[in-house]
Amino acid sequence: MNQERDGQRFETVAIHAGQEPDPVTGAVVPPIHQSSTFKQDGVGGLRGGWEYGRSGNPTRAALEENLAALEGGRRGLAFASGLAAEDCLLRTLLRPGDHLVIPDDAYGGTFRLVAQVVDRWGVAWSVADTTDPAAVRAAVRPETKAVWVETPSNPLLGITDIAAVAEVARSAGARLVVDNTFASPYLQQPLALGADVVVHSTTKYLGGHSDVVGGALVVADEALAGELTFHQNAMGAVAGPFDSWLVLRGIKTLAVRMDRHSANAARVAEALAAHPRVVQVCYPGLPSHPGHETAAKQMRDFGGMVSFRVEGGERAAVAVCDRARLFTLGESLGGVESLIEHPGRMTHASVAGSALEVPADLVRLSVGIESVDDLLADLAQALG
Ligand SMILES: *Cc1c(COP(=O)(O)O)cnc(C)c1O
């Protein structure tokens, strides 16, 4: 993986890219430019190019430059949510008559956007098991303009070989989009593996503290960057200055957080795998996981998300969620605090009855950075 930029490694880039001390005051932290408009020195005389807060804001621009550097892309774009970023991207890539391939375990909100919104634009779509490049090859058509993958996926932690699917997409003349939310750019850099666009819900690991909702796109291609920038302004679902600042602040500790998330999750996955009431553990760091080798090849470590199936079906899985104390019962993921949820009744309730339905006995954990001993003790008592 290429973790270097101008000779600097990821940890350094995360703290410094886009974040030079303020030229006017010397403030070490980029100011929150909470201003909707900018004074012009005579008509059209913009200071530093700033004109109106939807078109551009210096705090948002700092985040966008930082995100581009972290993913090794040419341009970063920050949005009001992950789904706002996805909406902008899909409107930019697709026209009526085009076709899109999405994964059979896509994030529920992505599936809803495609099945209930994009579908109405006259765009065709189909679902494929992207963990099998041959299945993606079988799903693409002459009119396929984009292939969407999510790896690790949600909530089953499936692993897609990004380089292999990039090859399939390229030979079909389609763009490869990778939702990198679960890995974060610290663990995985899809553009270097051949992806055209990286999508993030910055709400999750990039923000990292469960205190902001945001989204981002990062692209390598200058022409596509220009089209997306046009649509970002034309549609207007931009990240606000304070939200941009919160994400930037979160990113400074991304590397140390991801190391601890990964280390804690590995211990949790091992303990669950040894528990008599656990039927199956989904964690790409376990050698028994079908995507383990691919994950080891394309990721620095295996991340903080773990799912498992509980003996006794839905009632038993729900009971584990209800009994957990330190693991907070809630949707979302990627914050410093550990969360537990029942995908079938919570995050994935909207895909019930579709190709994306998840097992009823599944429990999903977002393993935080608390003491792993306390986390293990809580899971042991919740499993009874
Ligand atoms: C949360 C999430 C999204 C959507 O992001 P929002 O910020 O909630 O709009 C997209 N993809 C994945 C993998 C997510 O976890």
The ligand as an SDF file (V2000), in Angstrom:
LIG
                    3D

 15 15  0  0  0  0  0  0  0  0999 V2000
  -23.5270    4.9590    7.6910 C   0  0  0  0  0  0  0  0  0  0  0  0
  -23.1120    4.4380    6.3830 C   0  0  0  0  0  0  0  0  0  0  0  0
  -23.4720    5.0840    5.1750 C   0  0  0  0  0  0  0  0  0  0  0  0
  -24.4030    6.2930    5.1500 C   0  0  0  0  0  0  0  0  0  0  0  0
  -23.8450    7.3860    5.7770 O   0  0  0  0  0  0  0  0  0  0  0  0
  -24.7190    8.5110    6.5660 P   0  0  0  0  0  0  0  0  0  0  0  0
  -23.6600    9.4270    7.0820 O   0  0  0  0  0  0  0  0  0  0  0  0
  -25.4930    7.8170    7.6320 O   0  0  0  0  0  0  0  0  0  0  0  0
  -25.6060    9.1450    5.5660 O   0  0  0  0  0  0  0  0  0  0  0  0
  -23.0050    4.5600    3.9870 C   0  0  0  0  0  0  0  0  0  0  0  0
  -22.2270    3.4520    3.9660 N   0  0  0  0  0  0  0  0  0  0  0  0
  -21.8800    2.8020    5.0830 C   0  0  0  0  0  0  0  0  0  0  0  0
  -21.0270    1.5890    4.9860 C   0  0  0  0  0  0  0  0  0  0  0  0
  -22.2950    3.2650    6.3270 C   0  0  0  0  0  0  0  0  0  0  0  0
  -21.9470    2.5980    7.4350 O   0  0  0  0  0  0  0  0  0  0  0  0
  1  2  1  0
  2  3  1  0
  2 14  2  0
  3  4  1  0
  3 10  2  0
  4  5  1  0
  5  6  1  0
  6  7  2  0
  6  8  1  0
  6  9  1  0
 10 11  1  0
 11 12  2  0
 12 13  1  0
 12 14  1  0
 14 15  1  0
M  END
$$$$
